[in-house]
């Protein structure tokens, strides 16, 4: 696979210059790429045939084989020790987030996936030492140690009102889990679970069911974002509390807004900033863009001016924004010059390598 990036630079020299983000482009469809390493040395991608493949140094290996149209999701963290693979073979036949997916675990940059369970919303915790995933049907949140599969535990959610509710989950240490659940009236709550006691304590409960809660860890803080839903007038807020947690009620408010932001907190990209999607319009006329929030001085910095950004992804140190089906590079330190470079091969070798890759990708 030969990747190329089209770069666009800021236009004009004035302070009012529009922010133009470079688009991520590739020889094959960008939507087939599931994970691209920061140094550009390897890529995981999927094919319509249902396979997940690994490409590195002009060599291609098939990792997992599924049915035609199988969709894969790959998840990594800054620890760069493990990668979670979620395989959805019913992506085009069962249109629901409740679909159970096969969950595999890979060493970072590895080619030997290990199946660990079935569920959704998989995540890695504590420098990739723990894996969590959720089952919408049993309402069980499962945890498994990534180096010792014998270390397992699970939590049963209380939620009885919303079958599509997806819990937010973080682990601050090996003994402590923070997760969200729904109360009897549908309002979201935040709970603290201690493994050594097997007990969960409610530390926060929203006053209305018309807000969603997101949690993440940023440096030594537990961060919580509350974002109003639909056309409600609840607005948005982001707060943080120092860890280990003593009293969550005394948390610090670092951001508020009168409009309902999209959220999607990214807390693992920078030590200085928390990134999220802010609504610069109104609750009736939405205008969404990426911003950086500095928790220290509470200042907001715009990262885009597209007005319709719907998703943000931290892919191995590269921050990507999704807008109208295209991926844009917001920031990162990836060495674009070395991505699938042909300089390591003589012209004849390069030509043969390209032909082989094209054959593997089905481009011939």
C-alpha positions in Angstrom: 0.0 0.0 0.0 1.4 3.3 -1.0 0.2 6.2 1.2 0.3 9.8 0.3 -0.8 12.8 2.2 -2.1 16.0 0.7 -1.1 19.0 2.8 -2.8 22.3 2.8 -1.4 25.2 4.8 -2.9 28.2 6.5 -4.0 30.8 4.0 -3.0 34.4 4.5 -0.8 36.0 7.1 -3.4 37.7 9.3 -4.7 36.5 12.6 -8.0 35.8 10.9 -6.5 33.2 8.6 -8.8 30.2 8.2 -7.6 26.8 9.7 -7.1 24.4 6.8 -6.5 20.8 7.8 -4.6 18.3 5.6 -6.7 15.4 4.4 -5.5 11.8 4.9 -5.4 10.1 1.5 -4.2 6.7 0.4 -3.8 4.5 -2.7 -6.6 2.3 -1.4 -9.8 3.6 0.2 -8.9 5.4 3.5 -12.0 3.8 5.1 -10.2 0.4 4.8 -7.4 1.5 7.0 -8.0 0.4 10.6 -4.7 1.4 12.3 -1.6 3.2 11.0 1.4 3.3 13.2 3.0 6.7 14.2 6.3 5.9 12.4 4.5 4.6 9.3 6.2 1.2 9.5 3.0 -0.9 9.7 -0.6 -0.7 8.8 -3.7 -2.8 9.7 -6.4 -2.7 7.1 -9.5 -4.7 6.0 -10.8 -6.0 2.7 -14.3 -6.4 1.5 -13.7 -10.2 1.4 -13.8 -10.1 5.2 -10.1 -10.3 6.1 -8.0 -8.2 8.4 -4.5 -7.8 7.0 -1.2 -6.5 8.3 1.2 -4.6 6.0 4.9 -3.9 6.8 8.0 -3.6 4.7 6.1 -4.5 1.6 4.9 -7.7 3.1 1.2 -8.5 3.7 -0.2 -11.1 6.1 -3.8 -12.1 6.8 -4.6 -12.0 10.5 -8.3 -12.8 10.7 -10.7 -14.2 8.1 -14.4 -13.3 8.3 -17.5 -13.2 6.2 -17.8 -10.8 3.2 -18.3 -7.3 4.5 -16.9 -7.9 7.9 -16.1 -4.7 9.8 -13.1 -4.4 12.0 -12.3 -1.8 14.7 -8.8 -1.5 16.2 -8.0 0.3 19.4 -4.6 1.3 20.7 -3.3 3.6 23.5 -0.2 5.7 24.1 1.3 2.7 26.0 1.7 1.0 22.7 1.9 -2.5 24.2 -1.4 -4.0 23.0 -4.1 -3.5 20.3 -7.7 -4.5 20.7 -9.4 -5.9 17.6 -13.2 -6.0 17.3 -14.7 -8.1 14.5 -18.3 -7.4 13.5 -19.4 -10.0 10.9 -23.0 -8.7 11.0 -22.1 -5.1 10.2 -24.3 -5.0 7.0 -27.1 -7.2 8.3 -27.7 -6.2 11.9 -27.8 -2.4 12.3 -27.4 -2.0 16.0 -24.8 -1.0 18.5 -26.0 -3.9 20.6 -24.4 -6.3 18.1 -22.0 -8.7 19.9 -18.5 -8.6 18.3 -15.6 -11.0 18.6 -12.8 -9.4 20.6 -9.2 -10.2 19.9 -6.0 -9.0 21.6 -2.7 -8.3 19.7 0.7 -7.3 20.8 1.4 -3.8 19.4 2.5 -4.3 15.8 2.0 -8.1 16.2 0.3 -10.6 13.8 -1.0 -13.2 16.2 -4.5 -12.3 17.5 -5.9 -14.0 20.5 -9.7 -14.2 20.9 -10.7 -13.2 24.4 -14.5 -12.8 24.3 -17.7 -11.4 22.8 -19.1 -8.0 23.5 -18.9 -4.3 22.6 -17.2 -1.1 23.6 -13.8 -2.7 24.3 -11.1 -0.5 25.9 -7.6 -0.8 27.3 -6.6 0.5 30.7 -3.5 1.0 32.9 -0.8 1.0 30.3 -2.6 -1.8 28.4 -2.5 -4.2 31.4 -6.3 -4.5 31.5 -9.0 -5.0 28.9 -12.7 -4.2 29.4 -15.8 -4.9 27.2 -19.5 -4.7 27.7 -22.4 -7.0 26.8 -25.7 -5.1 26.1 -27.8 -8.2 26.6 -26.5 -9.4 30.0 -25.6 -5.9 31.0 -22.3 -7.2 32.3 -19.0 -5.2 32.1 -16.1 -7.6 31.9 -12.5 -7.0 32.8 -9.5 -9.3 31.9 -5.8 -8.8 32.6 -3.9 -8.8 29.3 -0.9 -10.7 30.6 -2.6 -13.1 32.9 -6.0 -14.2 31.6 -6.7 -15.9 35.0 -7.2 -12.4 36.5 -10.8 -11.5 35.7 -13.7 -9.8 37.3 -17.0 -8.3 36.1 -19.6 -5.7 37.1 -23.4 -6.0 36.6 -25.1 -2.7 35.6 -28.3 -1.5 37.1 -29.7 0.1 34.0 -33.2 -1.1 33.2 -34.5 1.7 31.1 -32.2 2.2 28.1 -31.1 -1.0 26.2 -28.6 1.1 24.1 -26.8 2.7 27.0 -23.0 2.3 26.8 -21.1 2.7 30.0 -18.0 4.8 30.2 -15.1 3.0 32.0 -11.7 4.0 33.4 -9.3 2.3 35.8 -7.2 4.6 38.0 -5.3 1.7 39.5 -5.5 -2.1 39.7 -8.0 -1.9 42.5 -10.2 1.0 41.3 -12.8 1.3 38.5 -14.9 4.3 37.7 -17.9 3.6 35.4 -21.3 5.1 34.5 -24.7 3.6 34.9 -28.3 4.7 34.6 -30.8 5.1 37.5 -34.5 4.2 37.6 -35.4 7.5 35.9 -32.8 7.3 33.2 -30.4 9.8 34.7 -26.7 8.9 34.4 -24.6 8.2 37.5 -20.9 7.8 38.2 -19.8 4.9 40.4 -16.5 4.0 42.1 -15.8 0.2 42.4 -13.1 -1.2 44.6 -11.9 -4.8 43.8 -10.7 -5.5 47.3 -14.1 -4.9 48.8 -16.3 -5.9 45.8 -18.5 -2.9 46.4 -19.5 0.0 44.2 -20.4 3.5 45.5 -22.4 6.1 43.7 -20.3 9.3 43.7 -22.4 11.4 41.3 -25.9 11.4 39.9 -27.2 13.8 37.2 -30.3 15.8 38.0 -31.9 15.0 34.6 -31.9 12.2 32.1 -31.3 14.7 29.3 -27.5 14.7 29.7 -24.8 12.2 28.8 -21.7 11.7 30.9 -18.1 11.0 29.6 -15.2 10.2 31.8 -11.4 9.9 31.2 -8.1 10.2 32.9 -5.9 13.2 32.3 -2.5 13.2 34.1 -3.5 12.6 37.8 -7.1 13.7 37.5 -10.4 12.0 36.9 -12.2 14.1 34.3 -16.0 14.1 33.7 -17.9 15.9 30.9 -21.6 16.4 31.0 -23.3 17.2 27.7 -26.9 18.1 27.1 -28.8 15.8 24.7 -30.9 16.6 21.7 -32.6 20.0 21.9 -32.5 20.3 25.7 -31.1 23.5 27.3 -28.7 21.7 29.7 -25.5 23.0 28.1 -22.2 21.4 28.8 -19.6 21.3 31.6 -16.2 19.6 32.2 -14.9 19.0 35.7 -11.9 17.3 37.2 -10.9 15.8 40.6 -7.4 14.8 41.8 -6.5 11.1 42.2 -6.6 9.2 44.4 -10.1 10.5 44.9 -11.2 11.8 48.3 -14.4 13.8 47.6 -15.8 14.0 44.1 -18.2 16.7 45.2 -15.3 19.0 45.5 -14.1 18.6 41.9 -13.0 21.7 40.0 -15.0 23.1 37.1 -12.7 23.8 34.1 -15.3 24.5 31.4 -18.9 25.4 30.9 -21.1 26.2 28.0 -24.7 27.2 27.5 -25.0 25.0 24.3 -24.9 21.2 24.1 -21.5 20.2 22.9 -20.8 16.9 21.2 -18.1 16.0 23.6 -16.0 12.9 22.7 -13.3 13.8 25.2 -9.7 12.9 24.2 -7.5 12.9 27.3 -4.7 10.7 26.2 -3.2 12.8 23.4 -1.6 15.6 25.3 -0.5 16.3 28.9 -1.4 19.9 28.5 -4.8 19.8 26.8 -8.1 17.9 26.7 -9.6 17.8 23.2 -13.3 17.6 22.4 -15.9 18.6 19.9 -17.5 21.9 20.8 -20.8 23.4 19.4 -20.2 26.9 18.3 -23.8 27.3 17.1 -27.0 26.8 19.0 -29.0 23.8 20.1 -31.2 24.4 17.0 -28.4 25.2 14.5 -25.4 23.1 15.3 -21.9 24.1 14.3 -19.2 21.7 15.6 -15.5 21.9 15.6 -12.5 20.6 17.5 -11.0 22.5 20.4 -8.2 22.1 22.9 -9.1 22.9 26.6 -6.2 23.9 28.9 -7.3 22.7 32.3 -4.7 25.0 34.1 -6.0 28.3 32.7 -9.3 27.1 31.3 -8.6 28.6 27.9 -10.1 27.2 24.7 -8.1 27.0 21.4 -9.8 26.2 18.1 -8.3 23.3 16.1 -10.6 23.4 13.1 -13.2 25.5 11.3 -15.3 23.0 9.4 -18.5 23.4 11.3 -19.6 19.8 10.8 -17.0 17.6 12.5 -18.7 14.5 13.9 -15.9 12.4 15.4 -12.3 12.6 16.7 -9.8 9.7 16.9 -6.4 9.5 18.5 -4.6 6.9 16.3 -1.2 6.2 17.7 -0.3 9.8 18.3 -2.1 11.3 15.3 -5.3 13.2 16.0 -7.8 12.7 13.2 -11.1 14.4 12.7 -14.0 12.9 10.7 -16.0 15.3 8.5 -18.4 14.2 5.8 -16.8 10.8 5.4 -13.2 12.1 5.1 -10.4 12.0 7.6 -8.4 15.1 8.4 -5.1 15.3 10.3 -5.5 17.8 13.2 -2.1 17.3 14.8 0.6 14.6 15.5 4.2 13.7 15.1 3.9 11.0 12.4 6.9 11.0 10.0 4.9 11.2 6.7 8.1 11.1 4.6 8.8 7.5 5.7 5.3 6.1 5.2 5.7 3.2 2.8 8.8 4.8 1.3 10.3 3.3 -1.8 13.8 4.5 -1.1 14.8 1.3 0.7 14.3 -0.7 -2.5 16.0 -0.4 -5.9 13.7 0.6 -8.8 13.1 -3.0 -10.0 12.5 -4.2 -6.4 10.1 -1.3 -5.8 8.2 -2.1 -8.9 7.8 -5.7 -8.0 6.8 -4.8 -4.4 4.1 -2.4 -5.7 2.7 -5.2 -8.0 2.6 -7.6 -5.1 0.8 -5.1 -2.8 -1.7 -4.3 -5.6 -2.4 -8.0 -6.0 -3.0 -8.4 -2.2 -5.3 -5.4 -2.2 -7.2 -6.6 -5.2 -6.3 -3.6 -7.2 -5.2 -5.6 -10.3 
